[in-house]
Amino acid sequence: MTEDSYHRQLSVKLKGRDSRGLMILVMDKIKHILSEYKGVDYDISIPCTCPECVNNSRDIKRQDYITKYKYNSLIRRYNEKGKTTVHCDESGQDMSMEELLYNIGLPSPQNNQDAMNKGTVKDISIFLASSKELAVERNEFEIFINRENKRLRSQGIFLNLEKWEDFIDAMSKTRLQDEYNRTIEHADIFISLFHTKVGKYTEEEFDTAYKQLQENRNIYIYTYIKNSDIIVSINDLEHTDTHSLADFRRKLNDLGHFPAEFTDIGDLKFQFKSQLDKILPKL
């Protein structure tokens, strides 16, 4: 990221296997920061991705010879004139608006317009399972989902996060765990987080989600294990199931499911946001 104080601009360039996912996170963070300053307005410039502009971007002497498009202008051209392409001044090619916006994680004009025309919201259910030892990560993940909902609102999408803290503790005719399991049976996405151990109820929730997958339900199952230094006192060892995580890893291996590892909440959010962006069109 480079800053041009004279022109009051920030330029963000990323490359790599999942550069688009990282770009989405960077833009989301910038929007969040700017939202805290009242009266501050901004515009987004999108570089052309035609071969000529891409080659120019690699040569520091020719970086001024890149066609750039204003995001708000693209949306206005689509809404007012029905245009789906824009012209590149450098190569003379017509570029797809949808492709340009996809590269930086912005909703296409079509998605924006469809959501407004339909006036409907697609509700996507996410169940988050983990033990109390990851309470901080659970709370931070909920905040992350709330921010994602702000981003996805223009596309007519709402992420409904379900976790055991949201259920009523009152006595019922069935186990409270059965209530959790019924919610999982209707979930679109199941996420389980682990650190030092695997509780029997969290594993039961995973089994419930996996059963839905076996029954050919369209459910996406994600398993994340926190990989960080574990400090356990001698007293804690008496109350810690030190074998449950290893046993669960073997179980996942037998199922052909390989969990992802994360170091902190930022890493977890980055990994899941990248996955979310890939599966949303399929839900």
N, C-alpha and C positions, 0 to 999 in steps of 0.2 A: 504494500500500500504506500503510495506517495502523496504528498500534500503540496498543492500549488496555492500558496497564501495569496498571491497577487490576483489570481483569477477565482479564488475561493472555491477550489475544486479538490476532491479526493479521487484518486485513481486507484482502482483495485484490479490486480492481475493475478490470476491463479492458474496453476497447471498441475497435472497429476492424474492418477486413476479416478479419483472422485472429486475433481475440482468443482464440479457443479454443486455437489452437496455442501462443500465448504463455502462456496459463494453464497448459497442460500443462508447459511448461518451468519456470515459477515453482514449481509444486507439486513437480516432480521435484527442483528445487534445494533447496527447504525440507526435503523428506524426506531428502535426502542430508546436509544439515547436521545434522538431528536424529539421524540414525543414528550420528553420531560421539559422542553424549552418552548414556552408559549410564543406564538407569533413567528416561529422559525419555519420557513418554507424551503423546499428543496425540489430539485428535478433530477431525474436519472437519465444519463446518456448511455446508449447502448452501441458498442462498436459493431460495424458490419463484419460478417463472418465469411464473406466471399473470399476465394483464394488470393486475389490481389491484395485485399486489405489485411488478410492474415499474414501474408509475406511482408507487407510494409510494417506490420507491428513488430516483426522480428529484427528489423533494421532500425537502429536508433536514429539514423539520419533521415528516415522516411516515415517516422511515426506521426508526422503531421498530415500525411497523405492517407488517412483512414476516414472513411465516411462514418459519421456517428448520428444516431437517431434519438430524439427525445421520446421517452416512454409515454408521456402524456399526449404528445402529438400523434403517436401511433394509435393509441386508443381512440383519439378524436377522429382520425382519418377512417378508422373502421366503423365507428358508430355513426358518423355523419355522412360518409361517402361510400361505405361498404367495401373499402379497399382491404385486401388481404395480403398485399405485397407492397414493398417500398423499393425505390430505385437507388442503386449505388452510384454515386457520382464518379468514383474512381474506375470501376470496372464496366459500368453500364449495365450490370445485371439487375434483375428484379429479385429481391430477397423476400422470403416468406416471413411475415410478422410472427407467426407462431413459432417458427424455428429460432428466430432471434431472441424471443422472450423465454423460450424453454431453456436456452443455454445459460441464462442467469437466474433461473428459478422464479420468474414472474408469471402470473396467470396470463394466458393468451386472451386476446380480445374476444374470441368466441366463447371462452369459459365465462368471462365477465358478463357478456351479453346474455348467454343462456341462463345464468343464475338470476339475472334481473328479470328476464322475460317470464321464467317459470315461477318465480316468487316462492320456490320451494327449497328446502334444505335437506341434504343427504346426511342422515345421522349415522355415524360410524362408531360402534361400541368397542372400547378398549378395556380389557380387564388387566389390572396390575397386581401380580402376586409376589409376595416376599415376606420375610420375617421382620420382626420389630427391630432387629439389629441394623436394618437399612432404612430406618424412619426418616433420616435426613434426605436420603436419595429419593424416597417416595414423595416427600413434600416438594422437593425441587423439581421432580418430574411432573408433578401436577401443575406447577407454575409454568413449566415449559409447554405443556399441552394447552394451557389457557392462552399463552402467547401465540401458539400455532393456530388456534381458533380465530384469532384476530387476522392472521395472514390469510386463512382459508375462507373467511367469511364471504369475500367477493366471488368465490367459486361455488358458493352454495353448499359448503361442507362444514359439518360440526362434529368434532371429536368428543365423544361422551366417555370420559374416563371413570371406570368403576373400580373401587378398592374397598377393602373390608372396613375401613374407618367410616364409610358412608352408610353402612347398614345399621339397622336398629338392633339394639342389644336385648330387647324385650323377649321374654320366653315365648316360644311358639310350639306348635304341635310337632315340628320336625327340628332336626339339628340346625343351628345357624349356618353351619358349614354347607348344609344342603341348599340353603338359599344362595350362597356364593356359587355353588356348582351349577344351579339353574341359570344364574346370570352368565356364567361361562359358556353354557350350552348355546346361548344366543349371541355371543360376542363375535365380532369380526376379526379382532386382533387380541391375542393373548401374550402377555409379557411376564416373565418370571425373573426375579433378581435374587442372586445368592452371593454370600460372602464366605463365612466360616462353616456354615452348616445348612442342612436342608430339613426343615420341619415337616412333620408328617402331613399337616394340612396343606402346606404349600405343594408338597409332592402330589397330594390327592387332587389339588386344583390342576396341576400339570397333566395328570392322568385323565382328568375330565376333558381338558382341551384336546389332548391327543386322541381320545376316543372320538371326538367330533371330526377330527381329521381323517381317522380311519373309516368313518361313516360317510366320507366324501363331502363333508360340509366345507364351504369356502371360508376357512379360518386360517389365519397366519399366526404361527407360533414362534416367539422369539425368547431365547434363554440367554441371560447375561450373568456372568460371574465376575465379581469385583476382584481384581488382581492387585492387591496392595499388601504392604507389610502388616502382618497380623501379630498384635501384641496381646498375649493372654497370660493372666496371672495364674499362680499355682492354685489358688482358690477357685478361679473360673474353670480350670480344667476339670474339676469334679462335676461341673454342671454343663459341660460342653460336649456335644456329640461330635467327636473329632472324625468319626468314620463316615458320617452321613453324606458329606459332600463328595468324598471319593467314591462311595457306592453309587451316588446319583450320576456322577460322571460316567461310570461304567455302564449304567443303565442307558444313558443318552447315546453312548457309543454303540451299544447293541441295537438301538433303534435307528442308527444312522443319522442322528441329529447331533451336530457339533456346536456347542455353545460359544458365543462370543465373549471376550473378556474386556473389561473396562477398568480404567485406573481411577477415575473420579467422575462426578456428575457431568462435567463438561464433555468428557469423552463419551459417556453414555448417550447424552443428548445428540452429539454429533453423529454417532453410529445409527441411532434410531431414526433421526431426521432424514438421513440418506435413504434408509429403507422405506420410510413412510412416503417419500417422494416417488419411489418406484412403484409402490403397490396401490396408491390412491386411485389411479386410473382404472384399476382392476376391481375395485370394490363397488 
